[in-house]
Amino acid sequence: MKFSSPALKLETETSLASEAHRQIIVAAANKAGAHVSWADKLGNNTLTDADVLGLAVKYTVAVNK
């Protein structure tokens, strides 16, 4: 993934590493219509950074339409 600045890259990496941010993103995505299996992946620690980023982007866009 390419970032427009080193600061944005660092901020994104920090957010992805935060368990609280992961929980917020998954909960918001589920509320917006994502499949509940994402919550299962979060619970069994198989949710990847790419998964979290994808959920954040897809469901943020869906909610803000």
Jmol script that loads the backbone (N, CA, C; Angstrom):
load data "model"
ATOM      1  N   MET A   1       0.829  -1.162   0.000  1.00  0.00           N
ATOM      2  CA  MET A   1       0.000   0.000   0.000  1.00  0.00           C
ATOM      3  C   MET A   1       0.882   1.236   0.000  1.00  0.00           C
ATOM      4  N   LYS A   2       0.501   2.239  -0.782  1.00  0.00           N
ATOM      5  CA  LYS A   2       1.269   3.477  -0.858  1.00  0.00           C
ATOM      6  C   LYS A   2       0.569   4.558  -0.034  1.00  0.00           C
ATOM      7  N   PHE A   3       1.363   5.342   0.657  1.00  0.00           N
ATOM      8  CA  PHE A   3       0.847   6.429   1.483  1.00  0.00           C
ATOM      9  C   PHE A   3       1.344   7.752   0.939  1.00  0.00           C
ATOM     10  N   SER A   4       0.555   8.790   1.117  1.00  0.00           N
ATOM     11  CA  SER A   4       0.917  10.106   0.598  1.00  0.00           C
ATOM     12  C   SER A   4       1.977  10.808   1.446  1.00  0.00           C
ATOM     13  N   SER A   5       2.174  10.319   2.656  1.00  0.00           N
ATOM     14  CA  SER A   5       3.202  10.921   3.513  1.00  0.00           C
ATOM     15  C   SER A   5       3.660   9.909   4.561  1.00  0.00           C
ATOM     16  N   PRO A   6       4.883  10.080   5.059  1.00  0.00           N
ATOM     17  CA  PRO A   6       5.363   9.197   6.130  1.00  0.00           C
ATOM     18  C   PRO A   6       4.504   9.297   7.395  1.00  0.00           C
ATOM     19  N   ALA A   7       3.978  10.494   7.670  1.00  0.00           N
ATOM     20  CA  ALA A   7       3.145  10.671   8.866  1.00  0.00           C
ATOM     21  C   ALA A   7       1.853   9.871   8.755  1.00  0.00           C
ATOM     22  N   LEU A   8       1.234   9.864   7.574  1.00  0.00           N
ATOM     23  CA  LEU A   8       0.010   9.092   7.367  1.00  0.00           C
ATOM     24  C   LEU A   8       0.291   7.600   7.490  1.00  0.00           C
ATOM     25  N   LYS A   9       1.424   7.152   6.971  1.00  0.00           N
ATOM     26  CA  LYS A   9       1.814   5.741   7.083  1.00  0.00           C
ATOM     27  C   LYS A   9       1.964   5.354   8.554  1.00  0.00           C
ATOM     28  N   LEU A  10       2.661   6.176   9.317  1.00  0.00           N
ATOM     29  CA  LEU A  10       2.866   5.891  10.737  1.00  0.00           C
ATOM     30  C   LEU A  10       1.548   5.878  11.495  1.00  0.00           C
ATOM     31  N   GLU A  11       0.681   6.846  11.220  1.00  0.00           N
ATOM     32  CA  GLU A  11      -0.618   6.915  11.888  1.00  0.00           C
ATOM     33  C   GLU A  11      -1.462   5.678  11.572  1.00  0.00           C
ATOM     34  N   THR A  12      -1.454   5.245  10.332  1.00  0.00           N
ATOM     35  CA  THR A  12      -2.214   4.058   9.927  1.00  0.00           C
ATOM     36  C   THR A  12      -1.667   2.811  10.609  1.00  0.00           C
ATOM     37  N   GLU A  13      -0.353   2.658  10.614  1.00  0.00           N
ATOM     38  CA  GLU A  13       0.251   1.492  11.265  1.00  0.00           C
ATOM     39  C   GLU A  13      -0.043   1.470  12.757  1.00  0.00           C
ATOM     40  N   THR A  14      -0.014   2.620  13.398  1.00  0.00           N
ATOM     41  CA  THR A  14      -0.310   2.711  14.833  1.00  0.00           C
ATOM     42  C   THR A  14      -1.759   2.331  15.103  1.00  0.00           C
ATOM     43  N   SER A  15      -2.669   2.825  14.278  1.00  0.00           N
ATOM     44  CA  SER A  15      -4.087   2.502  14.447  1.00  0.00           C
ATOM     45  C   SER A  15      -4.342   1.012  14.257  1.00  0.00           C
ATOM     46  N   LEU A  16      -3.710   0.420  13.256  1.00  0.00           N
ATOM     47  CA  LEU A  16      -3.921  -1.002  12.990  1.00  0.00           C
ATOM     48  C   LEU A  16      -3.387  -1.870  14.122  1.00  0.00           C
ATOM     49  N   ALA A  17      -2.376  -1.402  14.804  1.00  0.00           N
ATOM     50  CA  ALA A  17      -1.794  -2.172  15.903  1.00  0.00           C
ATOM     51  C   ALA A  17      -2.628  -2.088  17.179  1.00  0.00           C
ATOM     52  N   SER A  18      -3.515  -1.131  17.257  1.00  0.00           N
ATOM     53  CA  SER A  18      -4.322  -0.924  18.457  1.00  0.00           C
ATOM     54  C   SER A  18      -5.518  -1.873  18.473  1.00  0.00           C
ATOM     55  N   GLU A  19      -5.600  -2.687  19.503  1.00  0.00           N
ATOM     56  CA  GLU A  19      -6.725  -3.620  19.639  1.00  0.00           C
ATOM     57  C   GLU A  19      -8.043  -2.867  19.762  1.00  0.00           C
ATOM     58  N   ALA A  20      -8.031  -1.750  20.462  1.00  0.00           N
ATOM     59  CA  ALA A  20      -9.257  -0.953  20.607  1.00  0.00           C
ATOM     60  C   ALA A  20      -9.735  -0.434  19.258  1.00  0.00           C
ATOM     61  N   HIS A  21      -8.811   0.049  18.433  1.00  0.00           N
ATOM     62  CA  HIS A  21      -9.194   0.527  17.100  1.00  0.00           C
ATOM     63  C   HIS A  21      -9.741  -0.617  16.258  1.00  0.00           C
ATOM     64  N   ARG A  22      -9.118  -1.785  16.358  1.00  0.00           N
ATOM     65  CA  ARG A  22      -9.605  -2.949  15.611  1.00  0.00           C
ATOM     66  C   ARG A  22     -11.044  -3.275  16.021  1.00  0.00           C
ATOM     67  N   GLN A  23     -11.309  -3.250  17.321  1.00  0.00           N
ATOM     68  CA  GLN A  23     -12.655  -3.552  17.814  1.00  0.00           C
ATOM     69  C   GLN A  23     -13.671  -2.524  17.329  1.00  0.00           C
ATOM     70  N   ILE A  24     -13.285  -1.256  17.351  1.00  0.00           N
ATOM     71  CA  ILE A  24     -14.180  -0.197  16.884  1.00  0.00           C
ATOM     72  C   ILE A  24     -14.482  -0.361  15.403  1.00  0.00           C
ATOM     73  N   ILE A  25     -13.465  -0.632  14.608  1.00  0.00           N
ATOM     74  CA  ILE A  25     -13.656  -0.784  13.161  1.00  0.00           C
ATOM     75  C   ILE A  25     -14.546  -1.974  12.854  1.00  0.00           C
ATOM     76  N   VAL A  26     -14.299  -3.105  13.498  1.00  0.00           N
ATOM     77  CA  VAL A  26     -15.107  -4.301  13.247  1.00  0.00           C
ATOM     78  C   VAL A  26     -16.546  -4.076  13.705  1.00  0.00           C
ATOM     79  N   ALA A  27     -16.734  -3.481  14.865  1.00  0.00           N
ATOM     80  CA  ALA A  27     -18.089  -3.222  15.358  1.00  0.00           C
ATOM     81  C   ALA A  27     -18.848  -2.283  14.418  1.00  0.00           C
ATOM     82  N   ALA A  28     -18.177  -1.236  13.950  1.00  0.00           N
ATOM     83  CA  ALA A  28     -18.829  -0.296  13.025  1.00  0.00           C
ATOM     84  C   ALA A  28     -19.145  -0.968  11.696  1.00  0.00           C
ATOM     85  N   ALA A  29     -18.234  -1.789  11.205  1.00  0.00           N
ATOM     86  CA  ALA A  29     -18.468  -2.498   9.949  1.00  0.00           C
ATOM     87  C   ALA A  29     -19.635  -3.471  10.087  1.00  0.00           C
ATOM     88  N   ASN A  30     -19.681  -4.196  11.190  1.00  0.00           N
ATOM     89  CA  ASN A  30     -20.796  -5.124  11.412  1.00  0.00           C
ATOM     90  C   ASN A  30     -22.117  -4.372  11.476  1.00  0.00           C
ATOM     91  N   LYS A  31     -22.127  -3.248  12.156  1.00  0.00           N
ATOM     92  CA  LYS A  31     -23.345  -2.440  12.260  1.00  0.00           C
ATOM     93  C   LYS A  31     -23.784  -1.918  10.882  1.00  0.00           C
ATOM     94  N   ALA A  32     -22.794  -1.673  10.008  1.00  0.00           N
ATOM     95  CA  ALA A  32     -23.087  -1.158   8.663  1.00  0.00           C
ATOM     96  C   ALA A  32     -23.407  -2.270   7.669  1.00  0.00           C
ATOM     97  N   GLY A  33     -23.344  -3.537   8.127  1.00  0.00           N
ATOM     98  CA  GLY A  33     -23.741  -4.627   7.251  1.00  0.00           C
ATOM     99  C   GLY A  33     -22.692  -5.666   6.941  1.00  0.00           C
ATOM    100  N   ALA A  34     -21.498  -5.537   7.490  1.00  0.00           N
ATOM    101  CA  ALA A  34     -20.466  -6.547   7.261  1.00  0.00           C
ATOM    102  C   ALA A  34     -20.872  -7.865   7.915  1.00  0.00           C
ATOM    103  N   HIS A  35     -20.393  -8.952   7.365  1.00  0.00           N
ATOM    104  CA  HIS A  35     -20.713 -10.272   7.898  1.00  0.00           C
ATOM    105  C   HIS A  35     -20.131 -10.435   9.304  1.00  0.00           C
ATOM    106  N   VAL A  36     -20.846 -11.129  10.164  1.00  0.00           N
ATOM    107  CA  VAL A  36     -20.407 -11.318  11.555  1.00  0.00           C
ATOM    108  C   VAL A  36     -19.131 -12.142  11.673  1.00  0.00           C
ATOM    109  N   SER A  37     -18.728 -12.796  10.608  1.00  0.00           N
ATOM    110  CA  SER A  37     -17.487 -13.579  10.660  1.00  0.00           C
ATOM    111  C   SER A  37     -16.272 -12.701  10.938  1.00  0.00           C
ATOM    112  N   TRP A  38     -16.383 -11.389  10.614  1.00  0.00           N
ATOM    113  CA  TRP A  38     -15.266 -10.490  10.913  1.00  0.00           C
ATOM    114  C   TRP A  38     -15.067 -10.375  12.421  1.00  0.00           C
ATOM    115  N   ALA A  39     -16.138 -10.364  13.168  1.00  0.00           N
ATOM    116  CA  ALA A  39     -16.034 -10.321  14.627  1.00  0.00           C
ATOM    117  C   ALA A  39     -15.415 -11.616  15.152  1.00  0.00           C
ATOM    118  N   ASP A  40     -15.757 -12.740  14.515  1.00  0.00           N
ATOM    119  CA  ASP A  40     -15.154 -14.018  14.902  1.00  0.00           C
ATOM    120  C   ASP A  40     -13.651 -13.996  14.655  1.00  0.00           C
ATOM    121  N   LYS A  41     -13.248 -13.448  13.505  1.00  0.00           N
ATOM    122  CA  LYS A  41     -11.813 -13.361  13.193  1.00  0.00           C
ATOM    123  C   LYS A  41     -11.091 -12.467  14.200  1.00  0.00           C
ATOM    124  N   LEU A  42     -11.762 -11.377  14.596  1.00  0.00           N
ATOM    125  CA  LEU A  42     -11.163 -10.502  15.605  1.00  0.00           C
ATOM    126  C   LEU A  42     -11.000 -11.275  16.914  1.00  0.00           C
ATOM    127  N   GLY A  43     -12.028 -12.021  17.284  1.00  0.00           N
ATOM    128  CA  GLY A  43     -12.001 -12.774  18.542  1.00  0.00           C
ATOM    129  C   GLY A  43     -10.960 -13.876  18.584  1.00  0.00           C
ATOM    130  N   ASN A  44     -10.720 -14.527  17.436  1.00  0.00           N
ATOM    131  CA  ASN A  44      -9.732 -15.614  17.450  1.00  0.00           C
ATOM    132  C   ASN A  44      -8.378 -15.178  16.892  1.00  0.00           C
ATOM    133  N   ASN A  45      -8.196 -13.850  16.785  1.00  0.00           N
ATOM    134  CA  ASN A  45      -6.918 -13.252  16.432  1.00  0.00           C
ATOM    135  C   ASN A  45      -6.404 -13.647  15.043  1.00  0.00           C
ATOM    136  N   THR A  46      -7.322 -13.830  14.093  1.00  0.00           N
ATOM    137  CA  THR A  46      -6.906 -14.141  12.721  1.00  0.00           C
ATOM    138  C   THR A  46      -7.210 -12.985  11.766  1.00  0.00           C
ATOM    139  N   LEU A  47      -7.663 -11.875  12.291  1.00  0.00           N
ATOM    140  CA  LEU A  47      -7.943 -10.690  11.487  1.00  0.00           C
ATOM    141  C   LEU A  47      -6.619 -10.010  11.156  1.00  0.00           C
ATOM    142  N   THR A  48      -6.341  -9.833   9.878  1.00  0.00           N
ATOM    143  CA  THR A  48      -5.073  -9.219   9.471  1.00  0.00           C
ATOM    144  C   THR A  48      -5.198  -7.703   9.391  1.00  0.00           C
ATOM    145  N   ASP A  49      -4.066  -7.039   9.291  1.00  0.00           N
ATOM    146  CA  ASP A  49      -4.071  -5.589   9.114  1.00  0.00           C
ATOM    147  C   ASP A  49      -4.808  -5.218   7.826  1.00  0.00           C
ATOM    148  N   ALA A  50      -4.599  -6.005   6.788  1.00  0.00           N
ATOM    149  CA  ALA A  50      -5.269  -5.750   5.511  1.00  0.00           C
ATOM    150  C   ALA A  50      -6.787  -5.887   5.664  1.00  0.00           C
ATOM    151  N   ASP A  51      -7.230  -6.873   6.446  1.00  0.00           N
ATOM    152  CA  ASP A  51      -8.667  -7.041   6.706  1.00  0.00           C
ATOM    153  C   ASP A  51      -9.239  -5.793   7.387  1.00  0.00           C
ATOM    154  N   VAL A  52      -8.549  -5.330   8.416  1.00  0.00           N
ATOM    155  CA  VAL A  52      -9.025  -4.180   9.184  1.00  0.00           C
ATOM    156  C   VAL A  52      -9.069  -2.944   8.302  1.00  0.00           C
ATOM    157  N   LEU A  53      -8.022  -2.736   7.530  1.00  0.00           N
ATOM    158  CA  LEU A  53      -7.978  -1.577   6.645  1.00  0.00           C
ATOM    159  C   LEU A  53      -9.079  -1.656   5.594  1.00  0.00           C
ATOM    160  N   GLY A  54      -9.284  -2.836   5.044  1.00  0.00           N
ATOM    161  CA  GLY A  54     -10.346  -3.018   4.060  1.00  0.00           C
ATOM    162  C   GLY A  54     -11.729  -2.747   4.635  1.00  0.00           C
ATOM    163  N   LEU A  55     -11.976  -3.247   5.831  1.00  0.00           N
ATOM    164  CA  LEU A  55     -13.259  -2.989   6.495  1.00  0.00           C
ATOM    165  C   LEU A  55     -13.445  -1.498   6.759  1.00  0.00           C
ATOM    166  N   ALA A  56     -12.396  -0.868   7.237  1.00  0.00           N
ATOM    167  CA  ALA A  56     -12.484   0.565   7.539  1.00  0.00           C
ATOM    168  C   ALA A  56     -12.818   1.363   6.295  1.00  0.00           C
ATOM    169  N   VAL A  57     -12.141   1.070   5.209  1.00  0.00           N
ATOM    170  CA  VAL A  57     -12.373   1.817   3.970  1.00  0.00           C
ATOM    171  C   VAL A  57     -13.748   1.501   3.398  1.00  0.00           C
ATOM    172  N   LYS A  58     -14.073   0.230   3.263  1.00  0.00           N
ATOM    173  CA  LYS A  58     -15.331  -0.154   2.624  1.00  0.00           C
ATOM    174  C   LYS A  58     -16.545   0.349   3.398  1.00  0.00           C
ATOM    175  N   TYR A  59     -16.546   0.160   4.696  1.00  0.00           N
ATOM    176  CA  TYR A  59     -17.739   0.501   5.463  1.00  0.00           C
ATOM    177  C   TYR A  59     -17.783   1.967   5.866  1.00  0.00           C
ATOM    178  N   THR A  60     -16.655   2.654   5.888  1.00  0.00           N
ATOM    179  CA  THR A  60     -16.682   4.097   6.080  1.00  0.00           C
ATOM    180  C   THR A  60     -17.304   4.752   4.862  1.00  0.00           C
ATOM    181  N   VAL A  61     -16.928   4.281   3.702  1.00  0.00           N
ATOM    182  CA  VAL A  61     -17.509   4.809   2.466  1.00  0.00           C
ATOM    183  C   VAL A  61     -18.998   4.502   2.411  1.00  0.00           C
ATOM    184  N   ALA A  62     -19.389   3.280   2.795  1.00  0.00           N
ATOM    185  CA  ALA A  62     -20.793   2.890   2.766  1.00  0.00           C
ATOM    186  C   ALA A  62     -21.636   3.735   3.718  1.00  0.00           C
ATOM    187  N   VAL A  63     -21.102   4.031   4.877  1.00  0.00           N
ATOM    188  CA  VAL A  63     -21.842   4.795   5.879  1.00  0.00           C
ATOM    189  C   VAL A  63     -21.945   6.264   5.469  1.00  0.00           C
ATOM    190  N   ASN A  64     -20.924   6.769   4.800  1.00  0.00           N
ATOM    191  CA  ASN A  64     -20.891   8.193   4.461  1.00  0.00           C
ATOM    192  C   ASN A  64     -21.499   8.530   3.115  1.00  0.00           C
ATOM    193  N   LYS A  65     -22.154   7.580   2.465  1.00  0.00           N
ATOM    194  CA  LYS A  65     -22.793   7.837   1.167  1.00  0.00           C
ATOM    195  C   LYS A  65     -23.987   8.733   1.341  1.00  0.00           C
TER     196      LYS A  65
END
end "model"
wireframe off; spacefill off
backbone 0.3
color backbone group
